[in-house]
Amino acid sequence: MPRQEGNGIDLIFHANTESGKTDDLQNDPDINLGFLNNAGEWASISGKADIVTDRDLVHKYYSPALKAWIGDLGDGKHDGGPEDPRVCLIRVNAKTAQYAVSKRTSVGGFVEFAKGVATGETPSVNKLRYLDDKELQQWRSQAK
């Protein structure tokens, strides 16, 4: 589960500096994240990602469960702990966000879907919302 900054707008993920994803992000920091739940609600966040190796920030967001993902090389340095130089953060600075929230119950969504199949009309099951960079900046500025 990602951590959040900027009043919940910007996301923090843990990563291994020796993974391909960190190389990819150093070459091209433009990203898109997608989230979907069982109700069919979704979010799409576009932005810029950067690799953060600052030990204070790694400590701030570190979770002991990371040891299972990073692993212990048995050399006393690369142990998956917060001082392991392989442990880094990927900070995603959101530029735009689009999301859909369900307007109906699952039964109501099924009825809309069935109606769409029968009539050929697009079913109205979600309410869409788009947030641009200006709106996201306003939300960040409300952070405490």
CORVENKA-V470500 format. One record per residue. N is the residue number from 0. RES is the residue in one small letter. OMEGA is omega in whole degrees, -180 to 180 (NA if undefined). Layout:
((N & RES & OMEGA) (N & RES & OMEGA))
This chain:
((0 & m & -179) (1 & p & 171) (2 & r & -177) (3 & q & 173) (4 & e & 176) (5 & g & -180) (6 & n & 176) (7 & g & -177) (8 & i & -177) (9 & d & -174) (10 & l & 179) (11 & i & 176) (12 & f & 173) (13 & h & 179) (14 & a & 176) (15 & n & -178) (16 & t & -179) (17 & e & 179) (18 & s & 179) (19 & g & -178) (20 & k & 179) (21 & t & 175) (22 & d & 180) (23 & d & -178) (24 & l & 176) (25 & q & 178) (26 & n & -179) (27 & d & -176) (28 & p & 179) (29 & d & -176) (30 & i & 170) (31 & n & 177) (32 & l & 178) (33 & g & 179) (34 & f & -180) (35 & l & 175) (36 & n & -176) (37 & n & -180) (38 & a & -178) (39 & g & 175) (40 & e & -176) (41 & w & 175) (42 & a & 177) (43 & s & -177) (44 & i & 177) (45 & s & 179) (46 & g & 180) (47 & k & 179) (48 & a & 172) (49 & d & 180) (50 & i & -178) (51 & v & 179) (52 & t & 178) (53 & d & -174) (54 & r & 179) (55 & d & 179) (56 & l & 176) (57 & v & 177) (58 & h & -177) (59 & k & -175) (60 & y & -175) (61 & y & 174) (62 & s & 179) (63 & p & 179) (64 & a & 180) (65 & l & -180) (66 & k & 180) (67 & a & -178) (68 & w & -177) (69 & i & 179) (70 & g & 179) (71 & d & 180) (72 & l & 176) (73 & g & -180) (74 & d & 180) (75 & g & -180) (76 & k & -178) (77 & h & -174) (78 & d & -178) (79 & g & 179) (80 & g & -176) (81 & p & 178) (82 & e & 178) (83 & d & -177) (84 & p & 177) (85 & r & -177) (86 & v & 178) (87 & c & 176) (88 & l & 168) (89 & i & 179) (90 & r & 179) (91 & v & 176) (92 & n & -176) (93 & a & 176) (94 & k & 176) (95 & t & 176) (96 & a & 174) (97 & q & -180) (98 & y & 178) (99 & a & 175) (100 & v & -177) (101 & s & 178) (102 & k & -173) (103 & r & 171) (104 & t & 179) (105 & s & 178) (106 & v & 178) (107 & g & 177) (108 & g & 178) (109 & f & 179) (110 & v & 178) (111 & e & 179) (112 & f & 180) (113 & a & 178) (114 & k & 179) (115 & g & 178) (116 & v & -177) (117 & a & -174) (118 & t & -177) (119 & g & 179) (120 & e & 178) (121 & t & 180) (122 & p & 179) (123 & s & -176) (124 & v & -178) (125 & n & 173) (126 & k & -178) (127 & l & 178) (128 & r & 178) (129 & y & 177) (130 & l & 178) (131 & d & -176) (132 & d & -180) (133 & k & 179) (134 & e & 179) (135 & l & 177) (136 & q & 178) (137 & q & -180) (138 & w & 178) (139 & r & -176) (140 & s & 178) (141 & q & -179) (142 & a & -179) (143 & k & NA))
